[in-house]
Amino acid sequence: MFKRVGVVGSGLMGSGIAEVCARAGYQVVVREVSEELLRAGLARIDGSMERGVGRGKLSAADRDAARARIRGTTVLGDLAGSEIILEAIIEKMDDKKRLYAELDTLCPPETIFASNTSSLSITEMASATGRPERFLGLHFFNPVPVMKPVEMVRGLRTADETLARCRAFCETLGKTVVACKDYPGFIVNLLLVPYLLDAVRALELGVASKEDIDEAIRLGLNHPMGPLTLLDFVGVDTTYYIAEAMFAEFKDPRYAAPPLLRKMVLAGHHGRKTGRGFYDYSKK
Ligand SMILES: NC(=O)c1ccc[n+]([C@@H]2O[C@H](COP(=O)([O-])OP(=O)(O)OC[C@H]3O[C@@H](n4cnc5c(N)ncnc54)[C@H](O)[C@@H]3O)[C@@H](O)[C@H]2O)c1
């Protein structure tokens, strides 16, 4: 089993992934593009573990031990000693391929690369490296410390051994692995994204207010939250990039991002993480 884990990106997902790995006993190095974003990511981890202590899920001693296992950096080369690298950067193929090509030159050939992509092709990302057998998708869910599943995605050239080792690794994190092939959206986003986009279209058409759309779904379908609240939680920008990637693949209007979604991305209304999305979080 691995001992050292590298995480690229300390946004919503990267910080959650770093936290669960450290809590499971792994030494974690997390890389961000700037000191400021790194500080924000580490602060997100501290806040999340503090809530865990408050809810009695984690002892103060375990929190301190887990926190001591996490090291932040802005230097990509600092990940070179990791046995597995979990990538959670922006959902854009060009950015991910550029990162993987660089990582490929920095890391020994046996290091496994795992992308947390929601919709992009694992096989295409792997093609930017010389190690497609040791490349796969490990798609965690938000918030990572709470949500159980990990979609384990097999690229066209992923080796059986890589899948077996990564399944065992995810199980040490307390996750339930569901296996799927390299298909845009995998299982969950293939079904979820058209639903979220339809909710935005309903709002755009004036079918109902955002509050009533959310309330109808929450109570009518017994979902823990309505689609527009969920969009704010996931990230309006991330959902937009996922929809763009799926539309580019399928050319199916069900995956076409409605104009309102694009405008919100351009306006910086990215959801909870920016203080404003469909709802206003600036005062909370
Ligand atoms: N938000 C969700 O609910 C969710 C769920 C599952 C998977 N994902 C996927 O996880 C990935 C990250 O999503 P997120 O919601 O955490 O986004 P985010 O915007 O919260 O964070 C992305 C972070 O990556 C950083 N970054 C960009 N390029 C980098 C690089 N080269 N090196 C290091 N850091 C870099 C950015 O500065 C940013 O802090 C995406 O592929 C997304 O599709 C998101």
The ligand as an SDF file (V2000), in Angstrom:
LIG
                    3D

 44 48  0  0  0  0  0  0  0  0999 V2000
  -17.1120   20.5940   -7.0100 N   0  0  0  0  0  0  0  0  0  0  0  0
  -17.5490   19.3200   -6.9930 C   0  0  0  0  0  0  0  0  0  0  0  0
  -18.6020   19.0220   -6.4110 O   0  0  0  0  0  0  0  0  0  0  0  0
  -16.7320   18.2320   -7.6530 C   0  0  0  0  0  0  0  0  0  0  0  0
  -17.0520   16.9150   -7.3610 C   0  0  0  0  0  0  0  0  0  0  0  0
  -16.2900   15.8750   -7.9240 C   0  0  0  0  0  0  0  0  0  0  0  0
  -15.2450   16.1870   -8.7880 C   0  0  0  0  0  0  0  0  0  0  0  0
  -14.9530   17.4870   -9.0680 N   0  0  0  0  0  0  0  0  0  0  0  0
  -13.8010   17.7480   -9.9600 C   0  0  0  0  0  0  0  0  0  0  0  0
  -12.6800   18.0720   -9.1600 O   0  0  0  0  0  0  0  0  0  0  0  0
  -11.8360   18.9910   -9.8650 C   0  0  0  0  0  0  0  0  0  0  0  0
  -11.6500   20.2400   -9.0150 C   0  0  0  0  0  0  0  0  0  0  0  0
  -12.9250   20.8100   -8.7290 O   0  0  0  0  0  0  0  0  0  0  0  0
  -13.1460   21.7810   -7.4810 P   0  0  0  0  0  0  0  0  0  0  0  0
  -14.6130   21.8670   -7.2660 O   0  0  0  0  0  0  0  0  0  0  0  0
  -12.2460   21.4180   -6.3700 O   0  0  0  0  0  0  0  0  0  0  0  0
  -12.6520   23.1690   -8.1280 O   0  0  0  0  0  0  0  0  0  0  0  0
  -12.1120   24.4830   -7.3740 P   0  0  0  0  0  0  0  0  0  0  0  0
  -12.2820   25.5890   -8.3510 O   0  0  0  0  0  0  0  0  0  0  0  0
  -12.7250   24.6020   -6.0220 O   0  0  0  0  0  0  0  0  0  0  0  0
  -10.5480   24.1660   -7.1500 O   0  0  0  0  0  0  0  0  0  0  0  0
   -9.6260   23.9490   -8.1920 C   0  0  0  0  0  0  0  0  0  0  0  0
   -8.2660   24.3960   -7.6470 C   0  0  0  0  0  0  0  0  0  0  0  0
   -7.2260   23.9140   -8.4880 O   0  0  0  0  0  0  0  0  0  0  0  0
   -6.2150   24.9010   -8.5010 C   0  0  0  0  0  0  0  0  0  0  0  0
   -5.3400   24.6820   -9.6600 N   0  0  0  0  0  0  0  0  0  0  0  0
   -5.5790   24.9600  -10.9590 C   0  0  0  0  0  0  0  0  0  0  0  0
   -4.5130   24.5800  -11.7060 N   0  0  0  0  0  0  0  0  0  0  0  0
   -3.6020   24.0360  -10.8430 C   0  0  0  0  0  0  0  0  0  0  0  0
   -2.3190   23.4520  -10.9890 C   0  0  0  0  0  0  0  0  0  0  0  0
   -1.7430   23.3480  -12.2040 N   0  0  0  0  0  0  0  0  0  0  0  0
   -1.6830   23.0080   -9.8780 N   0  0  0  0  0  0  0  0  0  0  0  0
   -2.2580   23.0970   -8.6620 C   0  0  0  0  0  0  0  0  0  0  0  0
   -3.4880   23.6420   -8.4550 N   0  0  0  0  0  0  0  0  0  0  0  0
   -4.1400   24.1010   -9.5380 C   0  0  0  0  0  0  0  0  0  0  0  0
   -6.9640   26.2120   -8.5330 C   0  0  0  0  0  0  0  0  0  0  0  0
   -6.1330   27.2690   -8.1120 O   0  0  0  0  0  0  0  0  0  0  0  0
   -8.1160   25.9170   -7.5730 C   0  0  0  0  0  0  0  0  0  0  0  0
   -7.8050   26.2780   -6.2420 O   0  0  0  0  0  0  0  0  0  0  0  0
  -12.4880   19.2360  -11.2160 C   0  0  0  0  0  0  0  0  0  0  0  0
  -11.9410   18.3230  -12.1490 O   0  0  0  0  0  0  0  0  0  0  0  0
  -13.9560   18.8940  -10.9400 C   0  0  0  0  0  0  0  0  0  0  0  0
  -14.6540   18.4980  -12.0960 O   0  0  0  0  0  0  0  0  0  0  0  0
  -15.6710   18.5180   -8.5100 C   0  0  0  0  0  0  0  0  0  0  0  0
  1  2  1  0
  2  3  2  0
  2  4  1  0
  4  5  1  0
  4 44  2  0
  5  6  2  0
  6  7  1  0
  7  8  2  0
  8  9  1  0
  8 44  1  0
  9 10  1  0
  9 42  1  0
 10 11  1  0
 11 12  1  0
 11 40  1  0
 12 13  1  0
 13 14  1  0
 14 15  2  0
 14 16  1  0
 14 17  1  0
 17 18  1  0
 18 19  2  0
 18 20  1  0
 18 21  1  0
 21 22  1  0
 22 23  1  0
 23 24  1  0
 23 38  1  0
 24 25  1  0
 25 26  1  0
 25 36  1  0
 26 27  1  0
 26 35  1  0
 27 28  2  0
 28 29  1  0
 29 30  1  0
 29 35  2  0
 30 31  1  0
 30 32  2  0
 32 33  1  0
 33 34  2  0
 34 35  1  0
 36 37  1  0
 36 38  1  0
 38 39  1  0
 40 41  1  0
 40 42  1  0
 42 43  1  0
M  CHG  2   8   1  16  -1
M  END
$$$$
